[in-house]
Amino acid sequence: MEKENLRFKEDRLFEKVFPLLKRTHRIPKKHKIEWHKHIRGYEIDVYITWNSRGWPSFKSMIVELKEIDMPKLVEQIVKRRNLALFAYAVINIPVDKLFTWLIKYHLDLAHKLVNNNIGLISFDRDNEPVLLLRSDMNTNWILDTFFKGR
């Protein structure tokens, strides 16, 4: 990862989770990563695009990164959801603490992630990324892209 792209402490989380995202979504070696990209008035922490043989042939993903502010992370990723085919929220909170906190105090945030097909990645006690929710394709993005191309 290029050092000039690491503007914020949470940017370091991406280098830990990217191998997991590559495996999960079969992102090829030939892909494009853009840091702090502005799309439709929103700043995206990481924007990834690639071509594939499957449908649709052009794929995109947004990744929002936060150290500890889960409510802000969910708010941001939900607002930006329609900007890409896949979306992931990455939080640097151990899985057990995150689940306890979500279930006890903020079950509504978990519902927002699930209802919007947003993926969630946290970290285990060894600081390894754990995929808690897998992002599904955003059909709104597919339709929007199709009709804009006509």
C-alpha positions in Angstrom: 0.0 0.0 0.0 1.3 3.4 -0.9 2.2 5.5 2.1 0.7 8.7 0.7 -2.7 7.0 0.8 -2.6 6.5 4.5 -4.1 9.8 5.6 -5.9 8.4 8.6 -5.1 5.7 11.2 -8.1 3.6 10.0 -6.7 3.4 6.5 -4.3 0.8 7.8 -7.2 -1.5 8.4 -7.7 -1.9 4.6 -4.4 -3.8 4.1 -5.6 -6.4 6.6 -9.0 -6.9 5.1 -8.3 -6.7 1.4 -7.0 -10.3 1.1 -10.3 -11.5 2.6 -12.3 -9.3 0.2 -10.3 -10.5 -2.7 -11.1 -14.2 -1.8 -14.7 -13.5 -1.0 -15.5 -11.7 -4.2 -12.9 -13.2 -6.5 -11.3 -9.8 -7.2 -8.7 -10.4 -9.9 -5.1 -9.2 -9.8 -6.1 -6.5 -12.3 -8.2 -4.2 -10.2 -8.2 -0.5 -9.3 -8.1 0.9 -5.8 -8.9 4.5 -5.2 -8.5 6.1 -1.8 -10.8 8.9 -0.5 -12.6 9.1 -3.8 -15.5 11.6 -4.1 -18.7 10.2 -5.7 -22.0 12.1 -5.8 -20.9 14.4 -3.0 -19.7 11.6 -0.7 -16.1 10.7 0.2 -15.5 7.0 0.0 -12.6 5.6 2.1 -11.7 3.0 -0.4 -13.4 2.4 -3.9 -12.4 -0.8 -5.7 -13.4 -1.6 -9.3 -12.7 -4.6 -11.5 -13.9 -6.4 -14.6 -15.1 -10.0 -14.5 -16.5 -12.7 -16.7 -19.7 -13.0 -14.7 -22.7 -10.7 -14.7 -22.4 -7.8 -14.4 -19.0 -7.6 -16.1 -18.0 -4.4 -14.3 -18.0 -4.6 -10.5 -17.4 -2.0 -7.8 -17.1 -2.0 -4.0 -16.9 0.6 -1.4 -15.2 0.0 1.9 -15.7 2.3 4.9 -13.2 2.0 7.7 -13.5 3.1 11.3 -11.5 2.4 14.5 -14.3 2.4 17.0 -17.2 4.6 16.0 -19.8 2.0 15.0 -22.8 4.3 14.8 -21.0 6.7 12.5 -19.7 3.8 10.4 -23.2 2.4 9.9 -24.6 5.9 9.1 -21.9 6.5 6.5 -22.1 3.2 4.8 -25.9 3.2 4.6 -25.8 6.7 2.9 -23.2 5.5 0.4 -24.7 2.1 -0.3 -26.1 2.9 -3.7 -22.7 4.0 -5.0 -21.4 0.5 -5.6 -22.3 -3.1 -6.3 -20.9 -4.2 -3.0 -20.4 -2.4 0.3 -18.4 -3.2 3.4 -18.1 -1.6 6.9 -14.9 -2.4 8.6 -14.6 -1.8 12.4 -11.5 -2.4 14.6 -13.5 -3.8 17.5 -13.0 -7.5 18.6 -15.9 -9.7 17.4 -17.1 -10.7 20.9 -17.2 -7.1 22.1 -18.9 -5.9 18.9 -21.7 -8.6 19.1 -22.3 -7.9 22.8 -22.5 -4.2 22.2 -24.8 -4.6 19.1 -27.2 -7.0 20.8 -27.4 -5.1 24.1 -27.5 -1.5 22.9 -27.8 -1.2 19.1 -29.6 -4.0 17.4 -31.0 -1.3 15.1 -27.5 -0.9 13.5 -27.3 -4.6 12.8 -30.7 -4.4 11.1 -29.6 -1.5 8.9 -26.6 -3.5 7.7 -28.6 -6.6 7.0 -31.5 -4.8 5.3 -29.1 -2.9 3.0 -27.0 -5.9 2.1 -23.9 -4.4 3.6 -21.0 -6.6 4.7 -19.4 -6.3 8.1 -15.8 -7.1 8.9 -14.3 -7.1 12.4 -11.2 -8.5 14.0 -10.5 -11.5 16.3 -8.2 -11.4 19.3 -5.2 -12.1 17.1 -6.1 -9.1 15.0 -7.1 -11.2 12.0 -10.1 -10.0 10.0 -13.4 -11.9 10.4 -16.2 -11.7 7.8 -19.3 -11.3 9.9 -21.7 -10.4 7.1 -21.1 -10.8 3.4 -22.3 -8.0 1.1 -24.8 -9.0 -1.5 -25.2 -7.4 -4.9 -27.0 -4.1 -4.9 -29.6 -4.5 -7.7 -30.5 -0.8 -7.5 -26.9 0.0 -8.5 -27.1 -2.4 -11.4 -30.3 -0.9 -12.7 -29.1 2.6 -12.2 -25.9 1.9 -14.1 -27.8 0.1 -16.9 -30.2 2.9 -17.5 -27.5 5.6 -17.4 -25.6 3.7 -20.0 -28.6 3.8 -22.5 
